[in-house]
Amino acid sequence: MILKSFKAAFVAGGNDYSAALERVAGDAELLGELMQIFRADCNFSVMKTAMDAGETEKAFRAAHSLKGSCGMLGMTDLYETMVLLTDELRHGNLEGARLIFPKAEREYGKVVELIDNNL
């Protein structure tokens, strides 16, 4: 169940709660479950490990999946950062992706903290 504190914190963090709720046909309980699934997803760590190992294609697949999830869930700042990072990886530019990664890591951390502290 989505708590009012989560909704308030999510919106205060620059995310689009209304759009996320609309994508699940107004089912706040389902949205809460999807947030928990997002939290348990390992694509961020897979992407980081792949980037560290120079595995651009593997990093791209994880980044692309993460981008879709955070876009669907209204995680605006993380989504916008993942669009940039994914585009760099799509074009094989690992160094460009590495320049964007610290911002992605910060934005991801903010979302994870919101979920951990409010759901």
Secondary structure, DSSP 8 states (H G I E B T S, - for coil): ---HHHHHHHHHTT--HHHHHHHTTT-HHHHHHHHHHHHH--HHHHHHHHHHTT-HHHHHHHHHHHHHHHHHTT-HHHHHHHHHHHHHHHTT-HHHHHHHHHHHHHHHHHHHHHHHHH-
